[in-house]
């Protein structure tokens, strides 16, 4: 019998919608003495795709954790599921990439220090030296990889070597003002989270503040998404907006936007770390 006091297992799965899915998944857990503590599901009515996140206690579960996937694959193959198995006592390792804007970086480091994130942050990578003193105050390794058109490919190779050596599970772009190459992104498919200082898809590009100001908009937003080869077009994880008025100057808009970016990026990172996101195509299903 499995002895894992306090630890739970989480299944994230998707497949074509069909009869018997919920019964067979729940029955798999029940037959092996599992106690379900959370379950959420969604069916896309247009494409008839079924999505589910189900969590159960490992304490008393008769299948050893290293064998759960081997046993469940028989259920999964019956329904042609795409699935991932996670455990709540696992501690992911994430690396933060940043350029010269420190607000999102500082927020993530503080949240980690206060215990809001269950993750290790062994290193921060930057193409500038501006945030090095801040990072080192937290006792975290800082690595500087200056990027130019001529050295970009080689620098990304070096960065990937570091990430692999450090066993990094997730890369967070906390206002990293560089476009990653397709080769880099392919190594961390749906494991690179970016914050965009705009409510995508509107006002995409490098100057959303100016576009919003010129248009006289009444709300501004921020968007956190997975990174794909298509710039600012990856599956969206979290978004939010804040009101502005004709009285707000450009500095006011930037201040409000920075506050929003912190919250939206932190939310996206937390949802990923808690295994609450399923991606399909250009979309996500988020079980909050």
C-alpha positions as CSV (number, residue, x, y, z in Angstrom):
1,X,0.0,0.0,0.0
2,X,1.2,3.5,-0.9
3,X,2.3,5.6,2.1
4,X,2.3,9.3,1.0
5,X,0.8,11.3,3.9
6,X,-0.2,14.7,2.8
7,X,0.6,14.2,-0.9
8,X,-2.1,14.0,-3.6
9,X,-2.0,12.9,-7.2
10,X,-3.4,15.1,-10.0
11,X,-4.5,14.0,-13.5
12,X,-4.9,16.5,-16.3
13,X,-6.5,14.9,-19.3
14,X,-8.4,15.6,-22.6
15,X,-10.0,13.5,-25.3
16,X,-12.9,13.4,-27.6
17,X,-16.1,13.6,-25.6
18,X,-17.9,10.3,-25.2
19,X,-20.0,8.3,-22.8
20,X,-18.4,6.7,-19.7
21,X,-15.5,9.1,-19.3
22,X,-16.2,10.4,-15.8
23,X,-17.3,7.0,-14.6
24,X,-14.2,5.2,-15.7
25,X,-11.8,7.8,-14.4
26,X,-13.5,8.0,-11.0
27,X,-13.8,4.2,-10.9
28,X,-10.1,3.8,-11.5
29,X,-9.4,5.8,-8.4
30,X,-12.2,4.2,-6.4
31,X,-11.1,0.6,-7.3
32,X,-7.6,1.3,-5.9
33,X,-8.8,2.9,-2.7
34,X,-8.3,6.5,-3.6
35,X,-10.3,9.4,-2.1
36,X,-11.1,12.2,-4.6
37,X,-10.7,15.7,-3.1
38,X,-11.1,17.9,-6.2
39,X,-12.6,17.3,-9.6
40,X,-13.5,19.7,-12.4
41,X,-14.4,19.1,-16.0
42,X,-15.4,21.0,-19.2
43,X,-16.6,20.0,-22.6
44,X,-16.0,22.2,-25.6
45,X,-19.4,22.1,-27.3
46,X,-18.1,23.2,-30.7
47,X,-15.3,20.6,-31.0
48,X,-16.7,18.1,-28.6
49,X,-13.5,17.8,-26.6
50,X,-13.6,16.7,-22.9
51,X,-11.2,18.2,-20.4
52,X,-10.7,17.2,-16.8
53,X,-8.6,17.9,-13.7
54,X,-9.0,15.4,-10.9
55,X,-7.0,15.2,-7.7
56,X,-7.0,12.4,-5.1
57,X,-5.2,11.5,-1.9
58,X,-2.2,9.1,-2.2
59,X,-2.5,8.1,1.5
60,X,-4.1,4.6,1.3
61,X,-4.0,4.4,-2.5
62,X,-2.9,0.9,-3.3
63,X,-0.8,1.6,-6.4
64,X,2.7,2.9,-5.7
65,X,3.1,6.4,-7.2
66,X,5.8,5.2,-9.7
67,X,3.3,2.7,-11.1
68,X,0.1,4.9,-11.3
69,X,0.8,6.0,-14.8
70,X,1.5,2.5,-16.0
71,X,-1.8,1.3,-14.7
72,X,-3.8,4.3,-15.8
73,X,-2.6,4.1,-19.4
74,X,-5.0,1.2,-19.9
75,X,-7.9,3.5,-19.2
76,X,-6.4,6.3,-21.2
77,X,-5.8,4.1,-24.3
78,X,-9.4,2.9,-24.1
79,X,-10.6,6.5,-24.7
80,X,-7.5,7.8,-26.6
81,X,-6.7,10.4,-23.9
82,X,-3.9,12.9,-23.8
83,X,-2.9,13.0,-20.1
84,X,-0.3,14.1,-17.6
85,X,0.2,12.9,-14.0
86,X,1.5,15.2,-11.3
87,X,2.1,15.1,-7.5
88,X,1.4,17.9,-5.1
89,X,4.6,17.3,-3.1
90,X,6.8,17.9,-6.2
91,X,8.6,21.2,-6.1
92,X,9.1,22.6,-9.6
93,X,12.3,24.6,-10.4
94,X,11.8,27.8,-12.4
95,X,14.1,30.3,-14.0
96,X,13.2,34.0,-14.4
97,X,14.3,35.9,-17.5
98,X,14.3,39.7,-17.2
99,X,15.7,42.8,-18.9
100,X,15.7,46.3,-17.3
101,X,12.2,46.5,-15.8
102,X,12.3,44.9,-12.3
103,X,8.7,45.1,-11.1
104,X,7.5,41.7,-12.1
105,X,10.8,40.0,-11.1
106,X,10.7,41.7,-7.6
107,X,7.0,40.6,-7.2
108,X,7.8,37.0,-8.0
109,X,10.8,36.8,-5.7
110,X,8.8,38.3,-2.8
111,X,5.9,35.9,-3.4
112,X,8.3,33.0,-3.4
113,X,9.9,34.3,-0.2
114,X,6.5,34.6,1.5
115,X,5.5,31.1,0.5
116,X,2.8,32.0,-2.1
117,X,4.6,29.8,-4.7
118,X,5.6,26.2,-4.1
119,X,8.7,26.4,-6.3
120,X,12.4,26.8,-6.3
121,X,14.0,29.7,-8.1
122,X,17.7,28.8,-8.5
123,X,18.6,31.5,-11.0
124,X,17.7,34.7,-12.8
125,X,19.0,35.3,-16.4
126,X,19.2,38.8,-17.9
127,X,20.6,40.4,-21.0
128,X,21.5,43.5,-18.8
129,X,23.1,44.0,-15.5
130,X,20.5,46.4,-14.0
131,X,18.8,43.8,-11.7
132,X,21.9,41.9,-10.5
133,X,22.0,43.7,-7.1
134,X,18.3,43.0,-6.5
135,X,18.6,39.3,-7.4
136,X,21.7,38.7,-5.3
137,X,20.0,40.3,-2.2
138,X,17.6,37.3,-2.4
139,X,20.6,34.9,-2.5
140,X,19.8,33.8,-6.0
141,X,22.3,33.1,-8.8
142,X,22.4,35.9,-11.4
143,X,23.6,35.1,-14.9
144,X,24.3,37.8,-17.5
145,X,23.9,36.9,-21.2
146,X,24.1,40.0,-23.3
147,X,22.3,39.6,-26.6
148,X,23.0,41.0,-30.0
149,X,22.0,40.0,-33.5
150,X,25.3,38.4,-34.1
151,X,25.5,36.3,-30.9
152,X,21.8,35.5,-30.2
153,X,21.9,31.9,-31.4
154,X,25.0,31.1,-29.4
155,X,23.8,32.9,-26.3
156,X,20.5,30.9,-26.4
157,X,22.5,27.7,-26.6
158,X,24.4,28.7,-23.5
159,X,21.2,29.6,-21.7
160,X,19.7,26.2,-22.6
161,X,22.7,24.4,-21.3
162,X,22.3,26.3,-18.0
163,X,18.6,25.5,-17.8
164,X,19.2,21.8,-18.4
165,X,22.0,21.7,-15.9
166,X,19.8,23.3,-13.3
167,X,16.8,20.9,-14.1
168,X,14.5,23.9,-14.8
169,X,10.9,23.0,-15.3
170,X,9.4,26.4,-16.1
171,X,10.8,29.6,-17.6
172,X,9.1,32.9,-16.7
173,X,9.7,36.0,-18.8
174,X,9.3,38.8,-16.4
175,X,9.5,41.6,-18.9
176,X,12.3,40.0,-20.9
177,X,12.6,42.3,-23.9
178,X,13.9,39.7,-26.3
179,X,12.1,37.4,-28.8
180,X,13.1,33.8,-28.2
181,X,13.9,31.7,-31.2
182,X,11.9,28.7,-32.3
183,X,14.6,26.3,-31.2
184,X,14.6,27.6,-27.7
185,X,10.8,27.6,-27.4
186,X,10.7,24.0,-28.7
187,X,12.8,22.8,-25.8
188,X,10.2,24.2,-23.3
189,X,6.8,23.7,-25.1
190,X,4.1,25.2,-23.0
191,X,6.6,25.8,-20.2
192,X,7.5,29.4,-21.0
193,X,5.2,32.0,-19.5
194,X,5.3,35.7,-20.7
195,X,3.6,38.8,-19.5
196,X,2.4,41.3,-22.1
197,X,1.8,44.8,-21.1
198,X,-1.5,45.0,-23.0
199,X,-4.8,43.3,-23.3
200,X,-4.1,41.0,-26.2
201,X,-4.9,40.8,-29.1
202,X,-5.6,44.6,-29.0
203,X,-2.6,47.0,-28.9
204,X,0.0,44.3,-29.6
205,X,3.5,45.4,-30.3
206,X,6.2,47.4,-28.5
207,X,4.2,50.6,-27.6
208,X,0.8,49.6,-26.2
209,X,0.9,52.5,-23.7
210,X,1.2,55.1,-26.4
211,X,-1.5,53.4,-28.5
212,X,-3.9,53.3,-25.6
213,X,-3.1,56.9,-24.7
214,X,-3.6,58.1,-28.3
215,X,-6.9,56.2,-28.6
216,X,-8.2,57.6,-25.3
217,X,-9.2,54.2,-24.0
218,X,-11.1,53.8,-20.7
219,X,-9.5,50.5,-19.6
220,X,-6.0,49.1,-20.0
221,X,-5.1,45.5,-19.5
222,X,-2.3,42.9,-19.1
223,X,-2.1,39.4,-20.6
224,X,0.0,36.4,-19.5
225,X,0.4,33.6,-22.0
226,X,2.5,30.6,-23.0
227,X,5.2,31.5,-25.5
228,X,5.0,30.2,-29.1
229,X,7.0,31.0,-32.2
230,X,4.3,33.5,-33.2
231,X,5.0,36.7,-31.2
232,X,2.4,37.5,-28.5
233,X,0.0,34.9,-29.9
234,X,0.4,31.9,-27.5
235,X,-2.4,30.3,-25.5
236,X,-3.7,32.9,-22.9
237,X,-3.6,31.9,-19.3
238,X,-4.7,35.0,-17.4
239,X,-5.9,38.5,-18.2
240,X,-7.2,41.5,-16.3
241,X,-8.1,45.2,-16.8
242,X,-8.1,48.4,-14.8
243,X,-10.0,51.6,-15.4
244,X,-8.4,54.8,-16.5
245,X,-9.8,58.3,-17.2
246,X,-9.0,61.4,-19.2
247,X,-7.2,62.7,-16.1
248,X,-4.6,60.0,-16.2
249,X,-1.2,61.0,-17.7
250,X,1.1,58.6,-19.5
251,X,3.0,58.2,-16.2
252,X,-0.3,57.3,-14.4
253,X,-1.1,54.7,-17.1
254,X,2.3,53.1,-16.8
255,X,2.1,52.9,-13.0
256,X,-1.4,51.3,-13.2
257,X,-0.2,48.9,-15.9
258,X,2.9,47.8,-13.9
259,X,0.6,47.0,-10.9
260,X,-1.6,45.0,-13.2
261,X,1.3,43.1,-14.8
262,X,2.5,41.9,-11.4
263,X,-0.8,40.5,-10.5
264,X,-1.6,38.8,-13.8
265,X,1.9,37.2,-14.2
266,X,1.8,35.9,-10.6
267,X,-1.6,34.4,-11.2
268,X,-0.5,32.7,-14.4
269,X,2.6,31.3,-12.7
270,X,0.6,30.0,-9.8
271,X,-2.0,28.3,-12.0
272,X,0.8,26.5,-13.9
273,X,2.6,25.4,-10.7
274,X,-0.7,24.0,-9.4
275,X,-1.3,22.1,-12.6
276,X,-4.6,23.8,-13.4
277,X,-4.0,24.5,-17.1
278,X,-4.8,22.4,-20.1
279,X,-3.9,23.7,-23.6
280,X,-5.5,22.8,-26.9
281,X,-4.7,24.6,-30.1
282,X,-4.4,28.3,-29.4
283,X,-6.5,28.1,-26.3
284,X,-6.4,27.0,-22.6
285,X,-8.8,25.5,-20.2
286,X,-8.0,26.8,-16.7
287,X,-9.4,25.0,-13.7
288,X,-9.3,27.7,-11.0
